[in-house]
Amino acid sequence: MTDAKKTTRSLAGIAGIVAAGTLLSKVFGLVRQQAIAAAFGVGPAFDAYNYAYIIPGFLLILLGGINGPFHSAIVSVLSKRDKEEAAPIVETVTTVVGGVLLLVTIACILFAEPMVSLVAPGLNATNATTGITPEQLATLQLTKDIAIEQFKIMAPMAVLAGLIGIGFGTLNAADQYWLPAISPLFSSAAILGGIGILLLELGGEITATKYAAIGGIVLAWGTLVGAGLQWLVQLVAQWQSGLGTLRLRFEFQHPAVKEVMQVMVPATLSSGMLHINVYTDLFFASYIPQAAAALGYAGLLVQTPLGIVSNMLLVPLMPVFSRLTDPQDWPQLKDRIRQGMVLTGLTMLPMGTLMIALAVPIVRVVYERGAFNLQASQFVAPMLMAYGVGMFFYLARDVVVRVFYALGDGETPFRVSVANIVLNAVLDYLLIKPFGAPGLVLATVGVNITSTVVLLWLLDRKLNGLPLVQWTGSIATLTIASIFAGGASWGTLLGLEAVLGTDGLLVQLLELSVASLAGLAIFAVATIQLKLPEMDILVERVRQKLRK
């Protein structure tokens, strides 16, 4: 009983640290995106950046992100061993990963142009392309040229991504959570600094074309410098803790190194399949002007709360999953899985309905200033609504995947992800015609729903049965409560707009705040009646934060 209480307190403490650090990083990320929106809107500089960032950015998210395959593999292995064993394991893994990703960096620089053309074929329009005006052709060519230069500059992020991911896992396995959680803010700070310098230096008359070209280069260098800073601050903490240095080590036969690779390789391939799905979305988006920029803006509005909740749930749960893999501990493991799924529903379902109901005011309040106008808000808002539909499944899938990783099974998520590539391409093709650019987001939602269901079914077989009917009942009830909450928010918004109008940032902010609170109040009243133990956990964590 005492151990259980300690574990609960430990999980709550870890979740609080991670949530606070991630919130700080996400706030910086949101401010960064607001600065980009004000400086570039949905113009060529940021449109090109979304294509150029696909490969280096995906590597940073895939390999370097908290809860990514490198992080998960390192944590799952090091959390079972003494701290003194960490250095040779970490140094050997770093040697292997750094060598492979250095070759990837060189390839990206040498083949930048064909890679950009592959990622965004819609930018390859010519004078012979039907239905395109000379002005549109010039914009597409400018976007492509900027994207190629940005891609070359950001190519070294391939190496940095691997090193950041290893650092995340190493520090978390040693119960250091604060620095990894806040380190992404250095990337945002670097980009903000670059934009500030750009606006200060480019005084006087300057053409839109030159502004876009220079601005695109600033975005790329800011991103690279930020990733470098993110790695360096982790490296210092890693050295000071005796968790490994930059020493080259070749102990490839070390049992722990083999174990890391056995989880890391299939997990990377599996997560990589998800990013191939994103590439597929951008492949189709390249044929819709400004769609890539709009996806980027809407995506950040989703990733900000999703990232905070994801890290708050998955970072403390991953070591727990890893320690409950023995068959005799499976009843406790199942309880922890349920806890993760219900907490996902408590947070993501109401958040998703609020994004659907309040998409337009959310986009206007966050982005509408400078080069980002009302027309841009109306273009981005439907994509945010589409993202809101799938908020629960974005995180629920990750919870289930982490259980497979903890069980040492990276192959099953990989196989599911491979099948999802085909499904995503088919859904993109089918949904882009009736829904336009938001159809690309709906295709991703469809893939996440399918993969969550399939993975739960496979996990049910692997763990000799899960109480899926009971879990589904809880989630269905939370979904109904969320729908009522979304309706309340929407009705409140309409009433306020009828009285106050929609002009002015303060008016928009007031309407958004009141409408959001109305929806959340309805959801809170409904869910309290359910007396879910996870609700008590969530409320207690919020109280702890408020007391601080």
N, C-alpha and C positions, 0 to 999 in steps of 0.2 A: 504493500500500500504506500509506504514511504517513497519507494522508488518511482511509483506511478506519479505521485505528487511532484517529485523532483523533475520528472520528464515533462509533465504538464507545464511547470513553471519555466523550465528550460526552453520548451517550444514557444511559449508565450514571449519570453524575453528575446529569443532569437527573431521571432516574427516581428516584434516591435522594432528591433534594431534595423532589420532589413527593410521594413516598411518605411521607417523614417529616412534612411539613407536613399532608398529608391525614390521616395517622394521628392527629396531634394534634387536628385538627378533629373527626375521627370519634369520638375518645375523649370530647371535650367533648359531642358530639352524643348519645352513648350515656348519659353522665351526666345530660344534660338529660332524656332520655326516661325514665330511671330515676326522676328527681325527679317528672316528670309522673305516672308510674305510681303512685308512692307517694302523691302528693297527690290524684289524681283517679280512679285505677283505670280502669275502663271505663264510668264514669258520664257524666252529661249534659255536663259541662264539656268533656271531651276528645272525646266523641262529636260534639258540636256543632263543635268546633274542626276536626275532620277534614273536615266538610262546608264550613265557612266558609273553610278554607285551600285548597280545591280550586283556585279561580281565581287568587288572588294567589300561592299557593304554586307552582302549576304554572307561572305566569309567571316566578317566581324560578328554578325549576329549568330551565324551557325556555329563557329568555332569559339568565339570569344565571349558569347553571352552567358549570363547566369542561367543555369538550367540547360545550357547547351550540352552537346555530347562530350566535349573535353572536360567541362566542369563536372558533369555527372559521372564520367568514368573515373576521374581523379578522386572525387569524394567517395564513391562506392568502394574504392580500394584502400585509400589512405585512412578512412574512418575506422577500418578494422585493424589498423596497425599502430605501433608505438610511434611517437613523433620522431624518435631517433632514426627510424628507418626511412623517413621521407626523402632526405636529400638525394641519395643515389637514385631513387626511383624517379623523382622529379627531374633531375639532371639528365638522366638517360632518355626519358620521354621528351624533354625539351630538345635534346640533340636530334632525335629522329624527326620530330615534328618540324623543327626549324629548318633542317636540311631539305625536307620535302617541299615545304612552303616557299623556300627561297627559289626553287626551280619553278614553282607556280608563278612567283612574282616576275621572274625573267620572261617567262612565256607571255604573261599579260602585257608587258611592255613591248615585246617584239611583235605581237599580233593584236595590238590595240584596235586598229581600224577594222579588220574582219570580225573581231569580237563584238564591237559596237554595232556593226551591220547585222550580225547574227541576232543580237539582243533586240534591236529596233529596226526591222526591215522596212517599216513604214517611212523611215527617214531617207530611204534610198530613191525617192521619187526623182524623175527626170522631166525634161521638157515634153517627152512623149507620153507622160502619164496623163490619162484622161481625167478631166474634171478638176484640174489643179491650176490655180492662177499663178502668174509670175511672182506675186508677193508671197504666196504660200510656199512656192518652190524655194524662194530665197530664205524664208524663215526655216524651212526644213534643213537646208544645207548649212545654215548658220548653227542650228541646233546640233547637227551631226558633227561639225568641226569642233564645237565647244566640248561635246561629249568625248571625243577622241582624246583631246588634250587632258581633260579631267581624268579620264581613265588611266592614262599613263602616270599622272601625278599620284593617284591613289593606289596604284598597283602594289607598293610595299606593304599596304595594309593586310595583305595575305599572310605575311610572316607575323606581323603584329597581332593579328587575330588569334593565331594559334598560341602565342605566348601569353596573351591576355586570358584566354580560356584556361590554360594550365595554371596561371596565377590565381584566378578565381577559385578553382577547385582546391588548390593547395592551401590557400588561406582559410577557406571555409572548413576544410577537413581539420584544421588546427583551431577551430572555433573563433576565427577572426572574420567578422561579417560586416563591420562598419565600412572599412576602406573599400572592399569590393563593391559594396552597394552604392557608394558615392563616386567612385572613380569615373563613371561615364560623364559626369558633369564637366570634366576637364575637356572632353571633346566639344561639348556645347560652348564652353567658354572660349575655346580657340576659334571656333567659327564666328562667334559674336565679336571677338576682337578683330578678326579679319574684315567683317562687314563694317565695323566702326572705322577702321583705317581706310577702307574703300570710300566710304561716304565723305570722310575728311579730306582725302587726297584728290578726289575727282571733283574739284570745284570748277566753275565756269561752264562753257559750252562743251558738250560732248555728244556724239551721235548715239542713238539707241543701240546700234550694232556694236560699237566699241564698248559701251557700258556693259552689254550682255557678255561680251567676250572676256573683259577684264573681271567682271563679277563672277563668271564661271570659274576662272582660275583661282580666285580668292576662296570660293567655296571648296574647291578641291584641296588646296594647300591647308586651309583651316581644318578640314576633316582629317588629313594625314597627320598634322601636328597634334591634333587632339587625341588621336589613337596612340601616338607615341607617348604623350604625357600620361595617358591612362595606364599604359604598360609600365612606365618608369616608376610611378608611385607605388604600384603593386610590387615591383621588383625590389625596391628598398625595404618594404615590410617583410618580404620573403627572406631576404638576406639577414635582416636583423633577427628573425625568428629561427634561423638555422634550418630553413626549409629548402635549401638549394641555392646555387649561384648560377652564373652563366658558364660554368665549367663544362667542357665537352666530356661526356661520359658514354661509354659504349657497352654497358652491361645488359646487352639485349636478351640474355638468357635468364635474367633475374625473374623469379616466379611472379612477383608483383607487377613487373613491367609487362610480362606476357598477359597478365590478367587485365591490366589497364587497356592494352591493345585489343584484347578480345571483346571488351565492352565498347571502346572508343571507335573502332573501325566500323562495325555495323551500325552503331548509333549515329555516327557522322553520315554514313550513307543514307540512313533512314531520314535524318533531319534534312539532308541535302535534297531528298526527294520533295520535301515540302517547299524548298526554295526553287526547285525546278517548276513547281506549280506557280510560284510567284512570277518566275520568268515567263511562263506561258501566258499569264495575265498581261504582262507588259508587252509581250509579242503582239497580242491583239490590240492592246492600248495604243501602240505606235501608229495605228491607222486612224486613231481618233485624236484630232488636235487638242493639246493641253490635258489629255486624259492622264498621262503619267504624273504630271504635277498635281492634279486633283487627287489622284490615288495617294500620293505622298502626304498631302495635307490631311485628308480624311484618315489615313492610316495612323498618323501621329496622334490624332484625337482619340483613337481607339487604343493604341499601344500605351499611352500614358497611364490610364487607370488599369489596363490589363497587366502592364508590367509591374505596377505596384502590388496588385493583388497576387499576381503569379509568384513574384519573389517572396511575398509574405507567406504564401502557402507552401510552395514547393521547396524553397531553400531549407526550412526546418524539417519538412517531411521526408526529404530524400535520405538523410542519414537514418531516420527512423525506419523507413521501408527497408533499407539495407540491413538493419539489425534484426529484422523480423522475417528473414527468408527461410529459416528452418521450418519444416512442416509442422512441428509442434507449436510454432508461434503464429501459424496462419490465422487462427481466430482473431488475434490482436491485429495482424496485418489487415484483415478484412475490415475491422473497425476503423483503422486509420484510413483506409481507402474511402470508406463511407464518409468519414469526417472531411476528407479532401473534396469529395464530390458535392456534399451538401453545402459546405462553405463556398464552393464555387457557385452553386445556385443562389445562395443568399446574397452574393456580391454581384455576380455577372448578370443575372436575369433582370433585376430592376435597373441596372445600369444600361442594359441593352434597350429596354423599353423607353427609358428616358432619352436615349440617343435617337430613337425612331420618332418620338413625339416632339422633341425639341431640337431637331437637327439644324434647322435654319438659324434660330437665335444662337445656338452654340457656335456655329461657324462664324456668324457675324461678330459676336463678341470677341472671339479669340483672334480672328484674322483680319477683319475688315478695316483696314487702314492703309495709307500709302498706295502702293500699286495694286493692292488687293481690294477690288470694288464689289458692289452688290451683285453684279453679273457673275463674278468669280464665286461668290458665296452660294448663289443659286446653282452653280455647276457642281460644287463640292458637296453640298448638303445631301443630295440623293445617295451619294456614295457612303456617307456617314450613316444614313438610315439602313442601307444594305448591310453594313458592318454590324449595326446594332442587332440585326436578326440573329447573328451567329455568335454573339459574345460568350454565351455559356459554353458552346462547343469548342471555341478556341482554347479555353483553359481546361475543360474537362478532358479533352484528348491528351493534353500534356500531363495531367495527373496520372492517367492510366499508363501512358508510355513510361513514366518514371518508375512505375511498379515493375514493368518488364525489365528495365535497366537494372533495378535493384536485385532482381532475380537472376541477373547475369544473362538475360535473353535480349540481345539487340537485334536478332535476326527476324523475329516476328513483326516488330514495328517496321522494319525495313521492307519486308514483303508487302505489308499493307500499303506502305507509302509508294512502292513501285506501281501497284494497281491503281492508286489514286492519281498518278500522273495521267494515265489514259482517261480516267473519269473526269479530271479537271479540264483537259483539252476538249473533250466532248461537250461538257457543260458550258465552257467559254464560248464555243462555236454556236451552241443552241441559244444561250441566254443573251449574247451581245446584240442579236438582231431585235428582239422585242424590248429589251431594257436599256440598250446602249451601254455606256461605260459602267453604270451600276451593276449590269449583268455579270461583269467580271468578278465583282465582289460576291454576288450571289452564288456564282460557281464555286468560289472558295468555301463559302458557307456550306454548300451541298457536300463538298468533299470532306469537310471537318465533321459533319453530322454522320456521314457514312463511316468514316474511319473510327469515330468514337464508338459507334454501335458494334462494329466488327471487332475492335480491340477488347471491348468489354465481354463480348461473347467468347473470345479466345481466352481471356483471363479467367472467365468462369470455368472453363474446362481445365485450365492449368492449375487452379487452386481448389479443384474438386467442389466447385459450386460457390456462387455468390448470391446473396439475397437481392437479386436484381429487381424483382417485383416490388419489394419494399422500398428500395432506392428510387425506382421509377415513380412510385406513388408520392414520395416526398418532393421530388423534382417537379412533378406535374402540378402539385398543389402550389409550390412556389411560383411556377409559371403563371398560373391563374391569378395569383396575387399581384404579380408583376404587370400583367395585362391591365388590371384595374388601376394600378399605380400609373401606368402610362396614359390611360384614358383620363385620369384626374389631372395629370400634368398638362395634357393637350387642351382639355377644357378650360383649365385655369389660364393658360397662355392666351387662348382665343378671347376670353373675357377681358384680360388685361390689355390686349392689343386694341380691342374695341373702345376702351376708355382712354388709354394713354397713347395709342399709335405705335409706330415702330421706328421712329427717327430718334437718333441720339444714342451714344454708347451707354449713358447712365440709365436711360429708359430701358434699353435692351437688357442690360445687366440686371436691373430690378425685376423685369418680367421673367427672365430666365431663372433667377434665384427663387422667386416666389413659386413659380410653376414646378421647379425641381423639388422644393421642400414639400409642396402639396403631395406630389407623387410619392416621395419617400415616406411621408407620414402615413399615407394609406397602406403602403407596403409594410411598414413597421407594425402597425396595428394588426394587420392580417397575420403576419408571421409570428407575432408574440402569442397569438391564440393557439398556434400549432405546438408550442412548448418543445421545440427541437433543442436537443442539448448543444448543437452547434451554434444556435442563436445565442445561448448563454455565453459560449466561448467568445463569439464575435463582440457581444456587448461588453464583456469584461475587458477585452483588449482595447476597445474604444475608450472605456472609462480610465484605463491605465494611462492612455495617451493624454486624455484631458487633464488628469491629475498632474502630469508632468508639465 
